[in-house]
Amino acid sequence: MAPDESREVLIWGFLAFALAIFLVWASLPVASVCIIAAILIASALWKPVIAVALLGFTIPFGSLKEIYVAGAQVTATEGIISLLLFAWLLRMADLGKLPALSARWLWPLLCFIGSAVLSLIVALSLKAALPELVKWTEVLLVYLSVRAFVSRKHTLAVVTALVLAADLEALLGAWQFFTRSGPEGFILYGRFLRAYGTFQQPNPFAGYLGMLLPVALSLAMWGVLEWDGGGPEQRWAVVGFHGGSAVLILVAIVMSWSRGAWLGVLFGVATVIAARPMRSFYIVSAAALTGIIALLAIAPGTVQLPKVLASRMSDVYAFLAGGMDISRIQVTDANFSSVERLAHWLAGLRMWADHPWLGVGIGNYPIFYGSYNVPRWQEALGHAHNYYINIAAEAGIAGLLGYLTMWLGGLWVLWKSRSPSDGLQMAMAVGAMGALMHLGVHNGFDNLFVHGMYLIPAVLIGLGEKIGRNGDRDRE
């Protein structure tokens, strides 16, 4: 046995012995948790793609168990990211250099991170800025990990894990909706309750689901229209799972009663349909029209649904048209959330007007809010309820341009990665484009970069980028 192999065996043997001694003295619940954690850690280091798949579950459910380390909130998501970092270090040690990989989204992402770092020059609180910088460093690491560790044969498994986690979250939201399990302020019409899942609020819940709906829809369309995978059993398994998931996720988004998410879904789904080959576009459009006509014939009462949704969207139309003067609005239970959102928009715009180039510092919006808030709205909610205004206020024009470069760069990379000769590649690229489009629209009414959701674009863009002929991510 070579010296390096002997040393590796000795290290793993020592760790196994130490774990065994600990388990002898630990209680049964603690020992059980440690055994499960050890299995997951060993599996993730052996096959880092497992860690990427596990991210799909820790993003929505990791917040159920949080711990604080040196005052910082840590969840299972950070644990998985640490495993990916360790896997990177092991690979670099094995190769003796940084692994080669194709990562076309890298420079747009670094452009935004650079603009955020630049805003530190004017930041009043570095403590408030640090979590934001850590967040985008995690995005970078996860994106590069997907490009390095997820081969073509694992793509479908990883994205299925993401969609399965969204299904579980949607089912939880449906249970909350029908059983009215949640805060009294979320009750709708005295009969239902706005679905919020594990996110504490309906808007991030719907935003999370809205990013994965286009992916599930795109994969279902691949199975029906452009299948080039395995046999008929696998084909209809893909169609059934992802098609059913798309319907379930859509219903849960409606149950959230989130207007920003509804607009995001509209643009995300339209992107998935429009970005496909024209043959698929015509088939899907005809099928959708037929389905609408059949629904109206079977259940004429559904014709009232657009009126209900339009009523819910009326405040959004007023915002976009500039028809609401916040200084003259009488606040009621019905319009409270809308007026509150508008108040934070105005505070962010005022902040940006006073600090146009570099903003007030990344992560520093809540600290400066008290100097710019609208009367009657003294409480800072942590962000401006509009990510474009938020990043402009915190990082100025440099940050806003950096963010748009990152977002548009992701869309461009995915557009160039569409491959008519490879159905799975086409489905992933188009689905990820739909997710980014939803993100872009919904972020106009909220901030979806919370609760680990900022990692979803990193995974989807990594999966959606062009895959090489040898089954691995291309190494151009």
GITAQUI-V281520 format. One record per helix or strand of 2 or more residues. SS is the DSSP state (alpha for helix, beta for strand). FROM is the first residue (numbers start at 0). TO is the last residue. Records with the same first field share a line. If there is no record, write none. Layout:
SS->FROM-TO / FROM-TO
This chain:
alpha->2-24 / 27-45 / 47-63 / 75-94 / 105-120 / 125-148 / 151-178 / 183-185 / 201-224 / 231-255 / 258-273 / 277-297 / 299-320 / 325-327 / 335-353 / 364-371 / 386-416 / 422-441 / 453-463
beta->66-68 / 71-73 / 186-187 / 191-192
